[in-house]
Amino acid sequence: MRPNSKEIAVIFAIAVLLFAASCGGSADSGNAIASVDANTTEAEPPKSFVPPPAEPEFPDLQAEIKDGRFAATSSPIGSFDFRNHTYPLPRGWHNPDGTDEIRLENGRLEPIAGTVSDDMSDTEKAEARSQRRIGLSYVSTRFFDATGDGQDDAVVILKIETAGNAIPQLAYIFEWKDEKPELIWHFRTGDRADGGLKDIRVEDGALAIELFGQDRFMLGSIETGKITGDEEQLCCPTHFTRSFYKWNGKNFLRQGKRLTYLTTDPTAPPVENMGDVVNAKKPPAKKR
């Protein structure tokens, strides 16, 4: 039986619909793939991990006084145990109980902070404060002829322990007398860039002391304060001062000029007596 024209038209219509559906599916798939490819292309690539910048390294401001120079002597003073010894405290560092001496054992004495709190009674607070004391730690001993008598003396350098970052130093100069060390001078220095001890040695027959800062030197047992314009970060001094002292049989007296150098270029010509130069530039005070 032969299909009539009406049946042929229906079959043709179905074939057209199936073909159209097939083409549409392929187009949609292609569009989807293109869309994914486009999104992938436009997306930002993952950022690589950037490590945080390294913290700056601070200079070791005790490097010179711990570098091993002048560490030996043939004098009997070289065999004395300065790590286990009693030292007088300089002015301004006496203990709250009034004592002015401190003893090292094995090169150290721990500080006592004497911390108080609100929940303590007044009696407890007073007791805690009375127990406060600084600590000390041994840094080094140097042996050289500081007095000019031909015999080596000992220069003992200690660090004050404050339970903080400060590193003020104490220096004690001993001569050997009657089979024991005898203290002939002791002094304190400041904290790092603020008058801290850089070096101590003999130079051209005199005791040379170098302190960090501009025109910083010793007056008796304490270091001088900052001059006008000396603004430095404690960690990183920009200047140091070299001054000279001579022993007269009783005291070390300052001699010659005070020389201020750049830490970055210590071979450059120094500024002489820098504090005097700065003060000379100050305008005169107005009269009232």
Secondary structure, 3 states (H helix, E strand, C coil): CCCCHHHHHHHHHHHHHHHHHHHHHHHHHHHHHHHHHHHHHHCCCCCCCCCCCCCCCCCCCCCHHHCCCCCCCCCHHHHCCCCCCEEECCCCCCCCCCCCEEECECCEECCECCCCCCCCCHHHHHHHHHCCECEEEEEEEEEECCCCCCCCEEEEEEEEECCCCCCCEEEEEEEEECCEEEEEEEEECCECCECCEEEEEEECCEEEEEEECCCCCEECCEECCCCCCCCCCCCCCCEEEEEEEEECCCCEEEEEEEEEEECCCCCCCCEECHHHHHHHHCCCCCCC
